[in-house]
Amino acid sequence: MLSEYLLAEMNRLGAQDALPLHRQLYEALRRAMLDGKLGAGERLPSSRDLAQDLGLSRNTVVAAINQLSVEGYLASRVGSGTYVNDHVPRSGLARGPRAPGQAPHLQPARLSTRGQSLAHEFSAGALEVQPFTPGIADFSAFPLTLWQRLQNKHWRMTYPDMLDYNTSGGYAPLRRAIADYLRVFRSVQLDADQVIVTSGTQQSLELCARLLADHGDTVWVEDPAYWGAMKAFIATGLSVHPVATDEQGLNPGPADDPKPPRLIYATPSHQYPLGAVMSLARRHQLLATARAHGAWVIEDDYDSEYRFSGPPLSSLEGLDPDGRVLYMGTFSKVLYPGLKLGYLVVPKGLVEAFRQAHYDLNRPGQMPTQAALAEFIEMGHFASSLRRARQTYAERRQCLLEALKPVLGEGPDAPRISGAEQGLHLCLRLPLAVDDQAIARRLAQQGLTVRPLSAYCLRRQDLRGLVIGYGYAPLEAIRRCGPVVAAAVRQAVMG
């Protein structure tokens, strides 16, 4: 009998899923139709009769029947009643009954080749936010009260168009503020119209890959490489070709010529993760290589705000006479990561195409937040926050250098530090015979997260070391944990 079947199903659903009564009845009726308990064209009892048989209110029954009618399972005939639709699919589409706690029988999940690469290669999942995690800034010092006041102000003043998607590449005052900053401090040659506000580095990379390269085109990347760039290029179907770096940065040679690039991705101001600064001669060589191949250069200037020693560095874009460089940056390391705002500077000839594609692909918004950030910059709060952060990170950097000094040496195979002139991390280079991944695991057992240099390598087998971040580590944590890292390194080197 239908009522007995429905009651049994509802009792099972209520015990397992704690669904509301109208949803339990909906699922029970749906299952009855899919399993053939209610045949095509069969008439349902009236809502009054069903309510009486099931001990439910009539409103509960009507709600379930209405939902099934909207979804096409039932059809009402005026003056006649409610019937099962003739086109309801049959068996196999509803889950069969199973015992409480029993897992459903599912086919093994199969990812695409691209999905397997995205899920299992170059993953940052193990990089918990702990002392010495690379690439993490200390956003606890961010002036949150001031920021909330600015955001509230712009939410109160928001016009309807500020709540819509944005088609112009970003809030105009923010694009002007970014352009002014880059012209003065990074020697980028640009107009505000060339700035595209994005949700951060990953979106900027994906835009470049989608608009400037076709599926299967080759992108040259630094080896060792930034894992986030690898993810973006894999996701967009590009063929990644590793190019070795040295003390002067990206160093393409004759062995790379058989793989001509469509894109070249580089971090010339502070190679990630080694920290090399690309020399002026190498920068001109890179631009000449791009010109010869008709390639575009993506300059990731991810941490140029924090330079602690040596002369200021100009951008690669500022040396480009051909308009082949796309320059990208982010606010996540100066303000806070969850802000999810970055910027991409594109050559003038690409502006309209990038704006249109950005709108079509990403539906950009966050205009009140962009307005608050523009005012934050214009009122000088950005510069003040940056000065305080530089001082804080400079102290932490020096403290970490002091903690690691006992394990450093002078010989060619002795541990040494690279990349400490800028940014929020340094690289402790180790002899090739040392197992850097074993050191990282040993430190993880003590609650410290460092990244083995070999994990960043794509094709190279000649690099060992530890990538150590100091942005998120307070001074007292560095004083306490720095010697722990040094001791682990000493033990590994001494054998």
C-alpha positions as CSV (number, residue, x, y, z in Angstrom):
1,M,0.0,0.0,0.0
2,L,1.3,3.5,-0.9
3,S,0.9,5.0,2.5
4,E,2.8,2.2,4.2
5,Y,5.7,2.6,1.7
6,L,5.8,6.3,2.2
7,L,5.8,6.0,6.0
8,A,8.6,3.5,5.9
9,E,10.7,5.8,3.6
10,M,10.0,8.8,5.7
11,N,11.0,7.1,8.9
12,R,14.3,6.0,7.3
13,L,15.0,9.4,6.0
14,G,14.1,11.1,9.2
15,A,16.4,8.8,11.2
16,Q,19.4,9.2,8.8
17,D,19.2,12.8,7.5
18,A,17.0,14.7,10.0
19,L,15.1,16.3,7.0
20,P,12.0,18.4,7.6
21,L,8.7,16.6,7.1
22,H,7.8,18.1,3.8
23,R,11.2,17.2,2.4
24,Q,10.9,13.6,3.7
25,L,7.6,13.2,1.9
26,Y,9.0,14.8,-1.2
27,E,11.9,12.3,-1.2
28,A,9.6,9.4,-0.4
29,L,7.2,10.2,-3.3
30,R,10.1,10.9,-5.7
31,R,11.7,7.5,-4.8
32,A,8.3,5.8,-5.3
33,M,8.0,7.2,-8.8
34,L,11.6,6.4,-9.8
35,D,11.4,2.9,-8.4
36,G,8.1,2.2,-10.1
37,K,6.0,2.0,-7.0
38,L,3.9,4.8,-8.6
39,G,3.5,4.1,-12.3
40,A,3.4,6.6,-15.2
41,G,-0.1,8.2,-15.4
42,E,-1.1,6.8,-12.0
43,R,-3.3,9.1,-9.9
44,L,-2.1,10.2,-6.5
45,P,-4.5,10.2,-3.5
46,S,-5.8,13.6,-2.7
47,S,-3.7,15.8,-0.4
48,R,-6.4,15.5,2.2
49,D,-6.4,11.7,2.1
50,L,-2.6,11.6,2.1
51,A,-2.4,13.9,5.1
52,Q,-4.9,11.7,7.0
53,D,-3.1,8.4,6.1
54,L,0.3,9.7,7.0
55,G,-0.6,11.7,10.0
56,L,0.7,15.0,8.5
57,S,-0.7,18.4,8.1
58,R,-2.3,19.1,4.7
59,N,0.2,22.1,4.3
60,T,3.1,19.6,4.5
61,V,1.6,17.4,1.9
62,V,0.8,20.3,-0.4
63,A,4.3,21.6,-0.1
64,A,5.8,18.3,-1.2
65,I,3.4,17.8,-4.1
66,N,3.9,21.4,-5.3
67,Q,7.7,20.9,-5.4
68,L,7.4,17.6,-7.3
69,S,5.0,19.4,-9.8
70,V,7.5,22.2,-10.3
71,E,10.2,19.7,-11.1
72,G,8.1,17.8,-13.6
73,Y,7.4,14.6,-11.7
74,L,3.7,15.3,-11.3
75,A,1.1,16.9,-13.5
76,S,-2.3,18.3,-12.3
77,R,-5.5,18.0,-14.3
78,V,-8.2,20.4,-13.5
79,G,-11.2,18.7,-11.9
80,S,-9.5,15.3,-12.0
81,G,-6.5,15.3,-9.6
82,T,-2.7,14.9,-9.7
83,Y,-1.0,12.3,-11.8
84,V,2.5,10.9,-12.2
85,N,4.1,12.4,-15.3
86,D,4.4,10.0,-18.3
87,H,8.1,11.0,-18.8
88,V,9.4,10.2,-15.3
89,P,12.6,8.1,-15.7
90,R,12.6,4.6,-14.2
91,S,14.8,2.4,-12.1
92,G,18.5,3.0,-11.4
93,L,18.2,6.8,-11.0
94,A,17.1,6.7,-7.4
95,R,19.4,5.4,-4.7
96,G,18.4,2.1,-3.4
97,P,17.7,1.7,0.3
98,R,20.8,1.0,2.4
99,A,21.4,0.3,6.0
100,P,22.1,3.2,8.3
101,G,25.8,4.1,8.2
102,Q,26.4,2.1,5.1
103,A,28.4,4.0,2.5
104,P,26.9,4.3,-1.0
105,H,28.4,2.2,-3.8
106,L,30.2,4.7,-6.0
107,Q,32.3,4.3,-9.1
108,P,36.0,5.2,-8.4
109,A,36.5,8.9,-9.0
110,R,38.6,9.5,-12.1
111,L,40.3,12.9,-12.7
112,S,41.6,14.1,-16.0
113,T,45.3,14.1,-16.6
114,R,45.2,17.8,-16.0
115,G,43.2,17.3,-12.8
116,Q,45.7,14.8,-11.5
117,S,48.5,17.3,-12.0
118,L,46.5,20.1,-10.3
119,A,45.5,17.9,-7.4
120,H,48.8,16.1,-6.7
121,E,51.8,18.1,-8.1
122,F,53.3,21.3,-6.7
123,S,50.9,21.4,-3.8
124,A,51.0,24.0,-1.0
125,G,48.6,22.0,1.1
126,A,51.3,21.1,3.6
127,L,52.3,24.7,4.1
128,E,50.5,25.4,7.4
129,V,50.7,28.9,8.8
130,Q,53.5,28.3,11.4
131,P,56.8,30.0,12.1
132,F,59.0,29.9,9.0
133,T,56.2,29.1,6.5
134,P,57.4,30.7,3.3
135,G,55.4,33.3,1.5
136,I,53.2,34.3,4.4
137,A,53.0,37.9,5.7
138,D,52.2,39.0,9.2
139,F,48.8,40.5,8.7
140,S,48.1,40.7,12.5
141,A,49.5,44.3,12.4
142,F,47.1,45.5,9.7
143,P,45.1,48.6,10.9
144,L,41.8,46.7,11.0
145,T,39.8,49.5,12.8
146,L,40.8,52.1,10.2
147,W,40.1,49.6,7.4
148,Q,36.7,48.8,8.8
149,R,35.9,52.5,9.1
150,L,36.8,53.1,5.4
151,Q,34.8,50.1,4.3
152,N,31.7,51.1,6.2
153,K,32.0,54.6,4.8
154,H,32.0,53.3,1.2
155,W,29.2,50.8,1.9
156,R,27.1,53.7,3.2
157,M,27.9,55.8,0.1
158,T,27.6,53.0,-2.4
159,Y,25.5,53.7,-5.5
160,P,23.7,50.8,-7.2
161,D,26.3,50.6,-10.0
162,M,28.9,49.9,-7.3
163,L,27.1,46.7,-6.5
164,D,27.2,45.4,-10.1
165,Y,30.0,43.7,-12.0
166,N,32.7,46.1,-13.3
167,T,33.5,46.4,-17.0
168,S,36.3,49.0,-16.8
169,G,39.1,46.8,-15.3
170,G,38.6,48.1,-11.8
171,Y,37.6,51.1,-9.8
172,A,39.2,54.1,-11.6
173,P,40.6,55.9,-8.5
174,L,42.3,52.6,-7.4
175,R,43.8,52.1,-10.9
176,R,45.1,55.7,-10.7
177,A,46.6,55.1,-7.3
178,I,48.3,51.9,-8.4
179,A,49.7,53.6,-11.5
180,D,51.1,56.5,-9.5
181,Y,52.8,54.1,-7.1
182,L,54.3,51.9,-9.8
183,R,55.6,54.9,-11.8
184,V,57.4,56.3,-8.8
185,F,58.7,53.2,-6.9
186,R,59.0,50.5,-9.6
187,S,59.8,52.6,-12.8
188,V,56.9,51.0,-14.6
189,Q,55.9,52.9,-17.7
190,L,52.2,53.1,-17.7
191,D,48.9,55.0,-17.8
192,A,46.1,54.2,-15.3
193,D,44.1,52.7,-18.2
194,Q,46.6,49.9,-18.5
195,V,45.9,48.6,-15.0
196,I,43.6,45.7,-14.6
197,V,42.5,45.0,-11.0
198,T,42.3,41.3,-10.4
199,S,41.5,39.0,-7.5
200,G,45.3,38.3,-7.1
201,T,48.3,36.6,-8.6
202,Q,46.5,33.5,-9.8
203,Q,43.8,35.3,-11.7
204,S,46.4,37.5,-13.3
205,L,48.4,34.5,-14.4
206,E,45.3,32.7,-15.8
207,L,44.3,35.8,-17.7
208,C,47.7,36.1,-19.3
209,A,47.7,32.4,-20.2
210,R,44.2,32.4,-21.7
211,L,44.6,35.5,-23.7
212,L,48.2,35.2,-25.0
213,A,48.6,31.5,-25.6
214,D,46.7,28.6,-27.1
215,H,46.3,25.1,-25.6
216,G,49.6,23.3,-26.0
217,D,51.7,26.4,-26.5
218,T,55.0,26.4,-24.5
219,V,55.6,28.6,-21.5
220,W,59.2,29.0,-20.1
221,V,59.3,29.0,-16.4
222,E,62.1,29.3,-13.9
223,D,63.6,26.1,-12.5
224,P,63.2,26.0,-9.5
225,A,59.7,27.4,-9.9
226,Y,56.8,29.1,-8.0
227,W,54.2,26.4,-7.6
228,G,51.3,28.8,-8.1
229,A,52.4,29.7,-11.5
230,M,52.8,26.0,-12.4
231,K,49.2,25.4,-11.3
232,A,47.9,28.3,-13.4
233,F,49.7,27.1,-16.6
234,I,48.7,23.5,-16.1
235,A,45.1,24.5,-15.6
236,T,45.1,26.5,-18.9
237,G,46.6,23.7,-20.9
238,L,50.0,25.1,-21.6
239,S,53.2,23.0,-22.0
240,V,55.6,23.9,-19.3
241,H,59.3,24.0,-20.2
242,P,61.7,24.5,-17.2
243,V,64.6,26.9,-17.8
244,A,67.4,26.8,-15.2
245,T,68.3,29.8,-13.1
246,D,71.6,30.8,-11.8
247,E,72.9,33.7,-9.6
248,Q,71.8,36.2,-12.2
249,G,68.3,34.8,-12.7
250,L,66.7,33.0,-15.6
251,N,69.4,31.6,-17.9
252,P,68.1,30.2,-21.2
253,G,70.7,28.4,-23.4
254,P,70.9,26.4,-26.6
255,A,69.3,23.4,-25.0
256,D,66.1,25.5,-24.6
257,D,65.9,26.6,-28.3
258,P,64.0,23.5,-29.5
259,K,61.1,24.6,-27.2
260,P,60.4,28.1,-28.4
261,P,58.2,30.0,-25.9
262,R,54.9,31.7,-26.4
263,L,55.1,33.0,-22.8
264,I,58.1,33.5,-20.5
265,Y,57.3,33.7,-16.7
266,A,59.9,35.3,-14.5
267,T,60.5,36.8,-11.1
268,P,63.4,39.0,-11.9
269,S,63.5,41.2,-8.8
270,H,63.7,38.3,-6.4
271,Q,63.6,34.8,-8.0
272,Y,61.3,32.5,-6.2
273,P,62.5,30.6,-4.2
274,L,66.3,31.1,-4.7
275,G,66.1,34.9,-4.3
276,A,68.5,35.7,-7.2
277,V,68.3,39.2,-8.6
278,M,68.3,39.3,-12.4
279,S,71.3,41.3,-13.6
280,L,70.9,44.2,-16.0
281,A,72.7,42.2,-18.8
282,R,70.4,39.2,-18.2
283,R,67.3,41.4,-18.3
284,H,68.3,42.8,-21.7
285,Q,69.1,39.3,-22.9
286,L,65.6,38.1,-21.7
287,L,63.9,40.9,-23.6
288,A,65.9,40.1,-26.7
289,T,65.0,36.4,-26.4
290,A,61.3,37.3,-26.2
291,R,61.6,39.6,-29.2
292,A,63.3,36.9,-31.2
293,H,60.6,34.3,-30.4
294,G,57.7,36.7,-30.6
295,A,56.9,35.8,-27.0
296,W,55.3,37.7,-24.1
297,V,57.1,38.1,-20.8
298,I,55.1,37.9,-17.5
299,E,56.9,39.8,-14.8
300,D,55.8,38.7,-11.3
301,D,56.9,41.4,-8.9
302,Y,55.5,39.6,-5.9
303,D,57.5,41.2,-3.0
304,S,59.4,44.2,-4.4
305,E,58.0,46.3,-1.5
306,Y,60.5,44.7,0.9
307,R,64.1,45.4,-0.1
308,F,66.5,45.5,2.9
309,S,69.9,45.9,1.3
310,G,71.5,46.9,-2.0
311,P,70.3,49.5,-4.4
312,P,66.6,49.9,-5.4
313,L,65.7,47.7,-8.4
314,S,63.7,48.9,-11.4
315,S,61.2,46.7,-13.0
316,L,61.9,44.6,-16.1
317,E,58.9,46.4,-17.7
318,G,60.6,49.7,-17.4
319,L,63.4,48.4,-19.7
320,D,61.0,47.0,-22.4
321,P,61.0,49.0,-25.6
322,D,58.6,46.7,-27.5
323,G,55.6,46.4,-25.1
324,R,56.1,42.7,-24.6
325,V,56.1,42.7,-20.7
326,L,53.0,42.2,-18.6
327,Y,53.7,43.3,-15.1
328,M,51.8,41.9,-12.1
329,G,51.7,42.5,-8.4
330,T,49.5,41.9,-5.3
331,F,48.4,43.5,-2.1
332,S,48.3,40.3,-0.2
333,K,51.8,40.7,1.3
334,V,51.4,44.3,2.2
335,L,47.9,44.3,3.6
336,Y,46.3,40.9,4.1
337,P,45.8,37.8,1.9
338,G,42.0,37.6,2.3
339,L,41.7,41.0,0.6
340,K,42.1,39.1,-2.7
341,L,43.1,42.1,-4.8
342,G,46.0,42.3,-7.2
343,Y,46.8,44.1,-10.4
344,L,48.0,43.4,-13.9
345,V,49.6,46.1,-16.1
346,V,49.2,45.2,-19.8
347,P,50.6,46.8,-22.9
348,K,48.3,49.5,-24.4
349,G,47.4,47.4,-27.4
350,L,46.0,44.7,-25.2
351,V,43.9,46.8,-22.8
352,E,40.5,46.4,-24.4
353,A,40.9,42.7,-25.0
354,F,42.0,42.1,-21.4
355,R,39.2,44.2,-20.0
356,Q,36.6,42.4,-22.0
357,A,37.9,38.9,-21.3
358,H,38.3,39.7,-17.6
359,Y,34.6,40.7,-17.5
360,D,33.4,37.7,-19.5
361,L,35.5,35.1,-17.6
362,N,35.6,36.5,-14.1
363,R,32.7,38.9,-13.6
364,P,34.9,41.2,-11.4
365,G,33.3,43.1,-8.6
366,Q,34.2,44.1,-5.0
367,M,33.8,47.8,-5.9
368,P,33.2,49.1,-2.4
369,T,36.3,47.2,-1.2
370,Q,38.3,48.7,-4.1
371,A,37.0,52.2,-3.3
372,A,38.1,51.7,0.4
373,L,41.6,50.6,-0.8
374,A,41.9,53.6,-3.1
375,E,41.2,55.9,-0.2
376,F,43.5,53.9,2.0
377,I,46.3,54.5,-0.5
378,E,45.5,58.2,-1.3
379,M,45.4,59.1,2.4
380,G,48.9,57.8,3.0
381,H,47.9,54.8,5.1
382,F,49.3,52.3,2.6
383,A,52.7,54.0,2.7
384,S,52.6,54.1,6.5
385,S,51.7,50.4,6.8
386,L,54.5,49.6,4.4
387,R,57.1,51.6,6.4
388,R,56.1,49.8,9.6
389,A,56.1,46.4,7.9
390,R,59.6,47.0,6.4
391,Q,61.0,47.8,9.8
392,T,59.3,44.8,11.4
393,Y,60.4,42.4,8.7
394,A,63.9,43.8,8.6
395,E,64.3,43.0,12.4
396,R,62.9,39.5,11.9
397,R,65.2,38.9,8.9
398,Q,68.3,40.0,10.9
399,C,67.3,37.8,13.8
400,L,66.9,34.7,11.6
401,L,70.3,35.4,9.9
402,E,71.9,35.5,13.4
403,A,70.2,32.3,14.3
404,L,71.5,30.5,11.2
405,K,75.0,32.0,11.3
406,P,76.6,29.1,13.3
407,V,75.9,26.6,10.5
408,L,77.2,28.7,7.6
409,G,80.6,28.1,6.0
410,E,82.9,29.5,3.4
411,G,83.7,26.5,1.2
412,P,81.8,25.7,-2.0
413,D,80.0,22.9,-0.4
414,A,79.2,24.7,2.9
415,P,75.7,25.9,3.8
416,R,75.1,29.4,2.7
417,I,72.2,31.9,2.4
418,S,70.8,33.3,-0.7
419,G,67.9,35.7,-1.4
420,A,68.0,37.6,2.0
421,E,68.2,41.0,0.5
422,Q,64.5,41.3,-0.2
423,G,61.2,39.7,0.5
424,L,59.7,37.6,3.3
425,H,61.9,34.5,2.9
426,L,65.4,33.4,2.5
427,C,67.0,30.2,1.1
428,L,69.5,28.2,3.1
429,R,71.5,26.4,0.5
430,L,72.8,23.0,1.5
431,P,75.3,20.5,0.0
432,L,73.9,18.2,-2.7
433,A,74.4,15.1,-0.5
434,V,72.1,16.5,2.2
435,D,68.5,15.2,2.2
436,D,66.6,18.5,2.5
437,Q,63.2,16.8,2.5
438,A,64.2,14.7,5.5
439,I,65.2,17.9,7.4
440,A,61.8,19.5,6.6
441,R,60.0,16.4,7.9
442,R,62.1,16.4,11.1
443,L,61.3,20.0,11.7
444,A,57.6,19.5,10.9
445,Q,57.5,17.0,13.8
446,Q,58.6,19.9,16.0
447,G,55.9,22.2,14.8
448,L,58.0,24.2,12.3
449,T,57.2,24.5,8.6
450,V,60.0,25.0,6.1
451,R,60.0,23.9,2.5
452,P,62.7,21.8,1.0
453,L,64.3,23.5,-2.0
454,S,64.3,20.3,-4.0
455,A,60.4,20.3,-3.9
456,Y,60.4,23.5,-6.1
457,C,62.6,21.9,-8.7
458,L,61.1,20.8,-12.0
459,R,63.9,19.1,-13.9
460,R,67.0,20.0,-11.9
461,Q,68.6,17.5,-9.5
462,D,71.4,19.8,-8.4
463,L,69.8,21.9,-5.7
464,R,69.3,21.2,-2.0
465,G,68.3,23.6,0.7
466,L,65.5,25.0,2.9
467,V,63.2,27.8,2.0
468,I,62.5,29.6,5.3
469,G,59.9,32.4,5.7
470,Y,60.2,35.0,8.5
471,G,57.2,37.1,7.6
472,Y,54.8,35.3,9.9
473,A,57.3,34.6,12.7
474,P,57.4,37.0,15.6
475,L,60.9,37.9,17.0
476,E,60.4,35.7,20.0
477,A,59.5,32.7,17.8
478,I,62.6,33.3,15.6
479,R,64.8,33.5,18.7
480,R,63.3,30.3,20.1
481,C,63.0,28.3,16.8
482,G,65.9,29.6,14.8
483,P,68.4,27.6,16.7
484,V,66.2,24.5,16.3
485,V,66.5,24.8,12.5
486,A,70.2,25.4,12.8
487,A,70.6,22.3,14.9
488,A,68.7,20.2,12.5
489,V,70.8,21.4,9.6
490,R,74.1,20.9,11.5
491,Q,73.1,17.3,12.3
492,A,72.2,16.6,8.7
493,V,75.4,18.2,7.3
494,M,77.7,16.6,9.9
495,G,76.1,13.2,9.3
